[in-house]
Amino acid sequence: MIDLKAVEMQVRQAREARLDAQAAGYEVEELIAAVQHFEPGKQRLVFMVDVGEPEPFGTAS
């Protein structure tokens, strides 16, 4: 026998997942548009790389 409550819950979860995916897609589109219309001098992009803690001076590898 089909568990209607379980099916209903799965459908609800699928709808929520679809809405979340759509929202994420809109955010990505907005970010793409912002990067495509970047005007130097008005905004700044900063790229940082974390290389970890520096090794103490004089340690041999």
ABEGO torsion letter per residue (X at the ends): XBBAAAAAAAAAAAAAAAAAAAAAAAAAAAAAAAAAABBBGABBBBBBBBAEBBBBBGBBX
